[in-house]
Amino acid sequence: MNVELLKEKIRNIPNFPYNGINFKDITPLLSSRNYLYILTEMLLEKYRNKGITKVIGIESRGFFMASILAYGLNAGFVPIRKSGKLPFECFERKYKKEYGEDVIQIHSDSLTADDIVLIHDDLLATGGTILAAYELVKSMGVKHIYVNFLVELTHLSGRCKLPENLDVSSIFKLDS
């Protein structure tokens, strides 16, 4: 199946969660076993031979595919969550997003220097969340980091916030 046909299944919801935000709803892709299978296979094909030991999902929509990828790559799953949601000692990073400021956290014992990490989130917009997640993971001294998104909103230039030498990919690139 063509990536363009899958892209058409991403639903645009205007003014959600705030006026002026056009929410990209990926649930039509996830609710179809055929689309979900195709997405999973596309991602696994890209990362299957990279030696990934941990897949990190960013709260909350990043959890969906990250946990599936962890299973398919025979890797562990690690959540990055908003402040106060994880029950153990955490490292945290503050960041700005398109409509405010937030804090993300990761358990302090979830990564080691031997880990090769794939950070997955559903969407790259302005880049604040992923930059904070990348910096948080990098500060934990892992061996290597890959970053992946289902959707990239290219007009918001979020990719420009990340280091140029970082392996960043997205399946769907949208202009708006």
N, C-alpha and C positions, 0 to 999 in steps of 0.2 A: 504494500500500500504506500502511496505517495505521501510525503511529509505535508504537502499542500492540502491534501484531503483531510489529514488529521488536524491541521491548523484551523480548518473551517469549523471544527467541532468545539473550539474554544469560544465560550459564550462571553460577550461583552455586556456588563451590567453598569449602566451610567449612574454616577453620583452615589457610589457605594465604596467604602463605608462613609465617605464624606462627599459633599458637593464638589464637583470638579474632578473627582477620581473616577476613572473608568476601570472597574474591577474586571480582571481577566479570570473567568470561572473555568477551571480545568475539570470540574466534576463530570461533565459529559464524556470526557476521555477516560476517566477512571471508572465510570459506571458501566462501560461497555467492556466485556471480557476480551473482545477482539482488539479494541484500541489499546486497552491496558497491556495486553500481551505484546502488541507491536511496539509500544513505548518501552516496555521492559526489555525486549530483545534489542532494540536500538541502543539503549544505554549499556546493557551488558556487553554487547559487541565492542563498544568503545573502551570499556574498562576491564574486560575479562583478563587480560594479560598484563596488567599494571602492578600486580602484587599487593593490591589494596587489602589492608587488614582491618580498617574501620571505615564505616560510612556514617557521616554526620548528617542528621536532618535538622533543619532550622524550623522552629515553631511557626506555625503548626502545619501548614500545608506541605512543608518539606518532609514531614514525617512519612507521608504516604509512599512516595517512591523510594525514599532513602531506606526504609525498612525492607522493601522488596529487593532493592539492589544489594543490601547487606546479605540477605538470604542467598541471592543468586551468585554473589561473589564469594560466598563462604567467609564472610567477614562479620565483625561485630557491628552493632548499631549503637550510636551515641547521639542523644538528643541535645540540642542547644535550645534553651528555653528562656522565656522572659523571667525577669527577676522574681524570686520568691516561689518559683514553681518546682525547683529541684530540692529533694530532702536532705542532701548530704553537703559536705563542704564544697564550695564552688569557687571558681575563678570567674571574673566578670569583666565586661567591657561596655562602656557607655557609648552611644552613637546617636547621630541625628538621622531622621528619616524625613520623607517628603512632607509629613504633617505633624511633626513634633520630635520629641527626644525619647529614647528608651534605653533599657539595659538588658543585655543578654548574659546568660550564665551557662557554664559547663561544669560537670563534676570534676573535681581536682584530680581524681584518680582514673579518669576515663581514657587517657592517652599516655603513651610512652614514647621514648626516643626511637624505638624500633618500628613505630607505626607509619604506614603509608595510608594517607587519609584522602577520602573523597568527601567533600562538603557539597551537599545537595540542597537546593531550595527550588520551589516551584517557579519563582519569578525574579528576574533582575530588573529593577526599576532605576532608582537614583543611585543605588550601590551602597548606601549607608549600612544596611544590615549585613550584607556579605563582607564588606570591609571589616566590620567589627568581628564577625565570625572568623574570618581569615586571620586577623591579628591575634585573636584569642587562641586559636589552634596553633599558630606559629609560635606564640609565646610558651607553649607547652613542649617545644623542642622536638616535634615529630620529624621523621626522616624526609617525607615529601608530602605535598598537598596538591590535589586536583580540585577543581570547582566546576559544578555543573548546574544548569537550570533547565527546566522545561521551556519556559518562555522568557525571552529577552525583549524589553521595550527599548529599541535602539535609539529612539528620539530623546530618551532621558540620559543617555551616555553613562550609565552606571558602571560599565566595564572600564571606563577611563580611571576610576578610583582605585582599581586593583593594579598590582605590580605588572609591568609589561611581560615579564618572563613567566608569569603564572599561567598554567594550562587551564584555560576557562573555555567552556563550551555551553551551547544551548541548542535545543532541538528546533525551537520556533523563534524566529526573529520577527517582531511586529513593529511597525512604524508608529502606531498610536494605540 
